[in-house]
Every structure is written in C-alpha cells, then in structure tokens.
C-alpha cells in the first residue's frame, strides 16, 4: 500500500490550483472552490497521519538536512495548518459570491498562491526556507491588498510592501549571522549548537524586530489599519486571521527551539532573555490599550475592526513574560479563536458594506432588521473577542489569566480584563447604531445569502471552540513543541 505524503500535497495542491485558475480564468471560481475543498480534506488526512504516527519529518527529494530541505510537522505546525484550512475554506466560499469575474480572475490565483506559501511556511524545518516562504506570502498579500483599486488601496499596498520587505531584510540578516556562526540553517541542528554570544544576540534582535514589524505589534502597527480597511473584505479577513499570525508563529517557533537560553528551568532565565520577554509583554499591553482606544474612536466599521486586530495581537505577546506551557497554549488557543472570530467579523463588515455601499458606523440605518444574520455574526464574534463564556476566547483568556496568577505576575491578567472591556465598548457601539434609523437613509443592495451564512457559521465556530477546548490543546502535545524543559 502506497502511503500518501500529505505533507507535500498540502503545498503542491494550492500551487496547482493557482496555476489552473490563472490559465483558465473563466473557470476560476469553480477551480478555486475545488482546490479549497481538496486542501481542507488534505489537511484532515495529514491530521489523521500525525495522530497515528506522531510528529513527521519529510526530506524533499530524498536530501535531508543539512544539505537538503526538510518539511516537519508537529502539534504546533499542525494546529496552524488546521486554522488555515478552516479559515481558508470559509474565505473561499465567501469570495465565490463576493467578487465579480473581473476581480475573481485576479483574486483566486493570488489567494491560492498565498495559501501555498502559508502551508509551506508552517511546515518548513529550516530558517532560510521560512524566509523564502515568508517573502512569497508577503508579495501575494500586497497584491491582494491592491485588488480593490483606488488611491487609498494602492497607497496602503505600497506601504505594506515596503514594510514587508524591511521586515524580511531584518530577518534575513539574522539568518545570515546564525549560518555564519554555526554553518546550518536547520532548526533542529541550530537548537543543539546555538549558544549565547554577541553575534547570536544581534541575530535575535534583527529577527525579532523584523517579525514584530510583520506581525504589526505596537508601535510597529502603522501599516496594518490602512491595509486591512482598504482591502476587499475577504482579503481583510485572511490578512487578520492568517497572514499576521504567520509571523507570530515564526517568532514562537524560534523562541522555543533556536534562541539560546529558552530551554532553561523556569525561574532561572538569563537576564537578557528575561528582559526581552518583559519588553514583548509591555509592547503587548500597550497594543491592547492603544488598539482598543483607537477602535473606539473610529467612525468607519472596517477601520474599527482593523484596530481591533491591533488589540488582539497584543494579547498574544502577553504569553512571553509568563514563559510557561500554560501561557504558550493559551496564546495559541487565542490565536485559533481570534482567527475564526475575526474572519466572521470582517465578513460581517463586508456584508454591511455590500448592503449599504458604505461602512459609516453612524449611518448603518437599521442593519439589525435588514441583515439579522450578519449582525448576529458580528455580535457572536464580538463575544469571543471579549472573552465571554462559553467562547473560545474565554478559554484562551482564562488560561492566560491562570498562567499570570501562577507566575505571580497578576498585572498581565489585569490587561486581559481591560482589553475585554475595551472590546465590549466598541462592539456595543456598532450594535447600538445597527438598531437605529440613520439620518441618511439609502437604497439597500442585495447581499447573497451565502455570504451571510458563512459569516454566521464562522462566528458560531468561535463560540463552539470554547466547548471543545481539550481537543486542540491535546493536539499541541504532539512532538513536544514546547520542549521538555518547560514542563
């Protein structure tokens, strides 16, 4: 019996789909949907294979490290693949009704190419291959931001391009330093060889700076709100749910496996790493405050949701000063819950823009009565982002709060509460205007039911995640991605 190499299929399938969509633009929607369903099934097949066999390593072309390229999947990378598959399938179904053919023929090849880059990034086992996939993902994302056309979209896309290239340059300089020092770019090899030295700490600084810029952590978030608010709704959803999370995944993977002094006993961290972790936590706390305040100040819905992403990204970095298994798992579960909820929220915002031709919050004009499914999706997604039970966001924040209390750093738990209150304030601001009559009534547009139902299903999934938390958390144990020393 021939064993299926799902780890290769999840990369080659979207690349093939992108080529097919490019060559036959009239069938681009059908080809794209078939590819999306096939990818979802392939990730399920890979999940079954990993559950049966444990962590897998695949040598591309039979040449493994250090000469060749290895693909590696453990619980951490598998969770990211599952998130991408779920969100990607939802975005694909939504986009099949959102775009007209003239835009669809450009969207689908770029989207599938981006999906392939994401999957390859999560499966990469060396830091240079991560750079290559990170760059490919960034180029596709920039093109998708510019897809809506107009001066604002092109300006936002150009700013995003420059930021993406700068972040990649910093990361690549760090890779060069590590390769010069240790003669390898393989993560497993580096984890055994890397020791604390000035060159390594310079590499750490460069790579962290580049990844923080791409993740849009405060105060490096300046490019994110314009890019997300100017892009089409499906593009905004995939940027917020997947693209910025990829940079966080890389940072977490390097922090756990490559950077020196991370595999020490809790409470005995070296001063340098402890200080860096505290700085990341402080930046995360600042992002929570700044993102929440700016979201409250916005008058346009998509810009509000974009600043909400700045706030939610801040939560992820609160796990670094906590430095425990519970903290890492909480951050990853928050990443999962946020990806699903923010996809639903951007889709809901897209539906409202599709319906009214604008996204001015003060002029929503009784959206609750006219688009009840859409507003329900927005409200349910807001529940998860606020961290209210029984949502996935509640489980993640509860775990983060537990980690903060256990470590004696209660102030990080206080930031979770403040962020939840700010999230509730801007969510209820939108819902309040959605129930009232606008001073500027308008002729409503037709919103395909498919777009409404996809948004609602993703919002319900964000709630249901809180009821099945043990399954994703158990998945993270495969391959011990957090290291034995952190247990």
C-alpha positions in Angstrom: 0.0 0.0 0.0 1.4 3.4 -1.0 1.5 5.9 1.8 0.1 9.3 1.0 2.6 12.1 1.6 0.0 14.6 2.8 2.8 17.0 4.0 3.7 17.5 0.3 0.2 17.6 -1.1 -0.9 20.5 1.2 1.8 22.6 -0.5 1.6 21.4 -4.1 -2.3 21.3 -4.3 -2.8 25.1 -3.8 0.1 25.8 -6.2 -1.5 23.7 -8.9 -4.9 25.3 -8.2 -3.3 28.8 -8.6 -1.8 27.8 -12.0 -5.2 26.4 -13.1 -7.1 29.5 -12.0 -4.5 31.7 -13.9 -4.6 29.7 -17.1 -8.4 29.3 -17.2 -9.9 32.5 -15.8 -13.5 31.7 -16.8 -13.5 28.7 -14.6 -11.5 30.3 -11.8 -14.3 30.3 -9.2 -15.1 26.6 -9.7 -11.4 25.6 -9.8 -10.7 27.7 -6.7 -13.5 26.1 -4.7 -12.5 22.6 -5.7 -8.9 23.4 -4.7 -10.1 24.8 -1.3 -12.2 21.7 -0.6 -9.3 19.4 -1.6 -7.0 21.3 0.7 -9.3 21.0 3.6 -9.6 17.3 3.0 -5.8 17.0 2.6 -5.2 18.7 6.0 -7.7 16.3 7.5 -5.6 13.4 6.0 -2.4 14.9 7.4 -4.0 15.3 10.8 -5.0 11.6 10.8 -1.5 10.6 9.8 0.1 12.7 12.6 -2.3 11.4 15.2 -1.4 7.9 14.1 2.4 8.3 13.7 3.3 11.3 15.8 5.5 14.2 14.5 6.7 13.7 10.9 9.8 14.8 9.1 9.9 14.6 5.3 13.1 15.1 3.3 12.3 16.8 0.0 13.8 14.9 -2.9 15.4 12.5 -0.5 18.0 15.0 0.6 17.6 15.9 4.2 19.3 18.4 6.4 21.9 19.9 6.3 22.2 19.5 2.5 18.5 19.5 1.5 15.2 20.8 2.6 13.2 19.1 5.4 9.5 19.5 6.0 8.4 19.0 9.6 5.0 18.8 11.2 4.3 18.5 14.9 1.3 19.6 17.0 2.2 23.3 16.7 2.5 23.4 12.9 -0.5 21.1 12.5 -2.7 23.4 14.5 -1.6 26.3 12.2 -2.4 24.2 9.2 -5.9 23.3 10.5 -6.6 27.0 11.3 -5.5 27.9 7.8 -7.7 25.2 6.2 -10.8 26.1 8.2 -10.4 29.9 7.6 -9.3 29.3 4.0 -12.3 27.2 3.1 -14.7 29.8 4.7 -12.9 32.7 2.8 -13.1 30.7 -0.5 -16.9 30.1 -0.2 -17.4 33.7 0.8 -15.3 35.0 -2.0 -17.2 33.0 -4.6 -20.1 35.3 -4.1 -18.2 38.5 -3.2 -16.1 39.0 -6.3 -17.3 39.6 -9.8 -15.5 37.7 -12.6 -13.2 40.7 -13.5 -11.9 40.7 -9.9 -12.2 37.0 -9.3 -9.8 36.1 -12.0 -7.1 38.1 -10.2 -8.1 37.1 -6.6 -8.1 33.3 -6.9 -4.6 32.7 -8.2 -3.1 35.2 -5.7 -5.2 33.7 -2.8 -4.2 30.1 -3.6 -0.6 31.1 -4.0 -0.8 32.8 -0.6 -2.3 29.6 0.8 0.5 27.5 -0.6 3.1 29.9 0.9 1.4 29.7 4.3 1.3 25.9 4.4 5.0 25.8 3.3 5.9 28.2 6.0 4.2 26.2 8.7 6.0 23.0 7.5 9.4 24.5 7.0 12.1 23.0 9.2 14.9 25.5 8.4 15.1 29.2 9.0 16.1 30.1 5.4 13.2 28.2 3.9 11.0 30.1 6.3 12.4 33.3 4.9 11.6 32.3 1.3 8.0 31.3 2.2 7.6 34.5 4.3 8.6 36.6 1.3 6.3 34.8 -1.1 3.4 35.2 1.3 4.1 38.9 1.7 4.2 39.6 -2.1 0.9 37.8 -2.6 -0.7 39.7 0.3 0.5 43.0 -1.1 -1.1 42.3 -4.4 -4.4 41.2 -2.7 -4.5 44.5 -0.7 -4.2 46.5 -4.0 -7.0 44.4 -5.6 -9.8 46.8 -4.7 -8.1 49.6 -6.7 -8.2 53.3 -6.0 -5.7 55.6 -4.4 -6.2 54.5 -0.8 -5.8 50.8 -1.6 -2.6 51.4 -3.8 -1.1 53.6 -1.1 -1.8 51.1 1.6 -0.4 48.3 -0.6 2.8 50.2 -1.3 3.3 51.0 2.4 2.6 47.3 3.2 5.2 46.2 0.5 7.9 48.4 2.0 7.2 47.2 5.5 7.2 43.6 4.4 10.5 44.0 2.5 12.1 45.7 5.5 10.9 43.1 7.9 12.2 40.3 5.6 15.5 42.1 5.3 16.0 42.2 9.1 15.0 38.5 9.4 17.4 37.5 6.6 20.3 39.4 8.2 19.7 37.4 11.4 19.6 34.1 9.3 23.0 35.1 7.8 24.5 35.7 11.2 23.3 32.3 12.5 24.5 30.5 9.4 27.9 32.2 9.6 28.3 31.2 13.2 27.0 27.6 13.1 27.1 26.5 9.5 23.5 25.4 9.3 20.0 26.8 8.9 18.2 23.7 10.1 16.1 24.4 13.2 16.9 21.0 14.8 20.6 21.4 14.3 20.6 25.0 15.5 18.8 24.1 18.6 21.7 21.9 19.6 24.5 24.2 18.6 23.4 27.8 19.4 25.0 29.3 22.5 24.8 32.7 23.9 27.2 35.1 22.2 27.2 38.7 20.9 26.6 37.5 17.3 23.7 35.4 18.4 22.1 38.2 20.3 22.4 40.6 17.4 20.8 37.9 15.2 18.0 37.6 17.8 17.5 41.4 17.8 17.3 41.5 14.0 15.0 38.6 13.6 12.7 39.7 16.4 12.5 43.2 15.0 11.6 42.0 11.5 9.0 39.6 12.7 7.4 42.2 15.1 7.2 44.6 12.1 5.4 41.9 10.1 3.1 41.0 13.0 2.1 44.6 13.4 2.8 44.8 17.2 2.5 48.3 18.6 4.2 50.6 17.8 5.0 48.9 14.5 1.4 48.6 13.6 1.1 51.7 11.4 0.8 49.8 8.2 -2.0 47.4 9.3 -5.2 49.6 9.7 -4.9 51.2 6.3 -4.1 47.9 4.6 -6.9 46.0 6.2 -9.5 48.7 5.8 -8.7 49.4 2.1 -8.6 45.8 1.0 -11.7 43.8 0.0 -13.5 42.1 2.9 -12.2 38.5 2.1 -8.7 39.9 1.9 -9.0 41.8 5.2 -10.2 38.6 6.8 -7.3 36.5 5.6 -4.8 39.2 6.5 -6.0 39.5 10.0 -6.8 35.8 10.6 -3.7 34.2 8.9 -1.0 36.5 7.5 -0.1 38.4 10.7 -0.3 35.1 12.6 2.3 33.5 10.4 4.9 36.0 11.7 3.9 35.3 15.3 4.2 31.5 14.6 7.8 32.0 13.3 8.7 34.1 16.4 7.3 31.5 18.7 9.0 28.6 16.9 12.3 30.3 17.1 11.8 31.4 20.7 11.1 27.8 21.7 13.7 26.0 19.6 16.5 28.2 18.3 17.1 31.2 20.5 19.6 30.5 23.3 18.6 30.3 27.0 15.0 29.5 26.2 15.2 25.9 27.3 16.2 26.6 30.9 14.3 25.8 34.0 11.5 28.4 34.8 12.7 30.9 37.3 16.3 30.6 36.1 16.1 32.6 32.8 19.2 34.6 31.9 18.8 38.3 32.4 18.9 39.0 28.6 16.1 36.8 27.7 14.0 37.7 30.7 14.3 41.4 29.8 13.4 40.7 26.2 10.3 38.7 27.3 9.2 41.6 29.6 9.7 44.1 26.7 7.5 41.9 24.5 4.9 41.8 27.2 4.9 45.5 27.7 4.5 46.1 24.0 1.6 43.6 24.0 0.0 45.5 26.9 0.5 48.8 25.1 -1.1 47.3 21.9 -4.1 46.3 24.0 -4.7 49.8 25.3 -3.8 51.7 22.0 -5.7 49.3 19.7 -8.9 49.4 22.0 -8.8 53.2 22.3 -8.3 53.7 18.6 -11.0 51.2 17.7 -13.5 53.2 19.9 -12.5 56.4 18.0 -13.2 55.1 14.5 -16.2 56.2 12.5 -15.9 53.5 9.8 -16.6 49.9 10.5 -13.7 48.2 8.7 -11.2 50.6 10.3 -12.7 49.8 13.7 -12.3 46.1 13.1 -8.7 46.7 11.8 -7.7 48.4 15.0 -9.4 45.6 16.9 -6.7 43.3 15.3 -4.0 45.6 16.8 -5.6 45.0 20.2 -5.9 41.2 19.8 -2.3 40.8 18.6 -1.2 42.4 21.9 -2.8 39.5 23.8 -0.6 37.0 22.0 2.6 38.7 23.3 1.5 38.6 27.0 2.5 34.9 26.9 6.2 35.7 26.5 6.8 37.1 30.1 4.8 34.3 31.5 7.1 31.7 30.0 5.2 28.5 30.8 3.4 25.7 29.0 0.0 27.1 30.0 1.0 30.5 28.7 2.1 29.2 25.3 -1.0 27.0 24.9 -3.2 30.0 25.9 -1.6 32.2 23.3 -2.1 29.6 20.6 -5.6 28.9 21.6 -6.2 32.6 21.5 -4.7 32.7 18.0 -7.1 30.0 16.9 -10.2 31.7 18.5 -9.1 35.1 17.1 -8.6 33.8 13.6 -12.1 32.4 13.5 -13.8 35.3 15.2 -12.0 38.0 13.2 -12.8 36.2 9.9 -16.5 36.3 10.9 -16.2 40.0 11.9 -14.6 41.1 8.7 -17.1 39.1 6.7 -19.9 40.8 8.6 -18.3 44.2 7.9 -18.1 43.2 4.2 -21.7 42.3 4.1 -22.7 45.6 5.6 -20.6 47.5 3.1 -22.0 45.3 0.3 -25.5 46.1 1.5 -25.3 49.9 2.1 -22.4 50.9 -0.2 -20.5 52.4 2.8 -19.3 51.4 6.2 -20.0 54.6 8.2 -21.0 53.4 11.7 -23.3 56.3 12.4 -25.3 55.6 9.2 -25.8 51.8 9.4 -29.6 52.5 9.2 -31.3 49.6 11.0 -28.9 46.9 9.7 -30.2 44.7 12.5 -33.6 44.5 10.9 -32.4 44.1 7.4 -29.3 41.9 7.9 -30.1 39.9 11.0 -27.7 37.0 10.2 -24.9 39.4 9.6 -25.4 41.4 12.8 -25.7 38.1 14.7 -22.4 37.0 13.2 -20.8 40.3 14.3 -22.2 40.0 17.8 -21.2 36.4 18.3 -17.6 37.2 17.0 -17.5 40.1 19.5 -18.4 37.7 22.3 -15.4 35.6 21.6 -13.1 38.6 21.2 -14.4 40.0 24.5 -13.6 36.7 26.2 -17.1 35.9 27.4 -18.1 32.3 28.2 -18.5 29.8 26.6 -16.5 31.1 23.6 -13.0 30.1 22.5 -11.8 33.5 23.5 -12.9 32.9 27.1 -10.9 29.6 27.3 -7.8 31.3 26.0 -8.0 34.3 28.3 -8.8 32.0 31.3 -5.6 30.0 30.5 -3.6 33.3 30.2 -5.0 34.5 33.5 -4.1 31.2 35.2 -0.6 31.5 33.9 -0.3 35.1 35.1 -1.5 34.1 38.6 0.7 31.1 38.9 3.8 33.1 37.9 2.9 35.9 40.3 2.6 38.5 37.5 -1.0 39.5 38.1 -0.7 42.7 36.2 -0.8 40.8 32.9 -4.1 39.4 34.0 -5.4 42.9 34.6 -4.6 43.8 30.9 -6.8 40.9 29.8 -9.7 42.5 31.8 -9.0 46.0 30.4 -8.8 44.7 26.9 -12.1 42.8 27.3 -13.8 46.0 28.5 -12.5 48.0 25.5 -13.6 45.2 23.1 -17.1 45.2 24.6 -17.3 49.0 24.2 -16.5 49.1 20.5 -18.7 46.0 19.8 -21.7 47.5 21.5 -21.0 50.8 19.8 -21.6 49.2 16.4 -24.6 47.1 17.6 -26.2 50.2 19.0 -26.1 52.1 15.7 -27.2 49.0 13.9 -30.6 49.2 15.6 -31.3 52.9 15.0 -32.6 54.8 12.0 -30.0 56.8 10.1 -30.3 60.4 9.2 -29.1 59.5 5.7 -31.3 56.6 4.6 -30.1 54.7 1.5 -31.3 52.2 -1.1 -30.2 48.8 0.1 -28.1 46.5 -2.0 -28.6 42.7 -2.4 -26.3 40.6 -0.2 -26.0 36.9 -1.3 -27.2 34.6 1.5 -24.0 32.5 1.1 -22.0 35.5 2.4 -24.3 35.9 5.4 -24.3 32.2 6.3 -20.6 31.8 6.0 -20.0 34.7 8.4 -22.6 33.3 10.8 -21.0 29.8 10.7 -17.6 31.2 11.5 -19.0 33.2 14.4 -20.7 30.1 15.8 -17.5 28.2 15.4 -15.8 30.9 17.5 -18.3 30.1 20.3 -18.2 26.4 19.9 -14.4 26.4 20.3 -14.9 27.0 24.0 -16.8 23.7 24.3 -14.2 21.6 22.7 -11.0 23.1 24.1 -9.4 19.8 25.1 -9.0 18.6 21.5 -6.8 21.5 20.2 -4.9 21.6 23.4 -4.1 17.9 23.3 -3.0 18.3 19.6 -0.3 20.7 20.8 1.3 17.9 22.8 2.4 16.0 19.6 6.1 16.2 19.1 6.6 18.3 22.4 7.0 21.6 20.5 7.4 23.4 23.8 10.3 21.3 25.0 10.7 19.0 27.9 12.5 21.6 30.0 9.4 23.9 30.0 7.2 21.3 31.6 
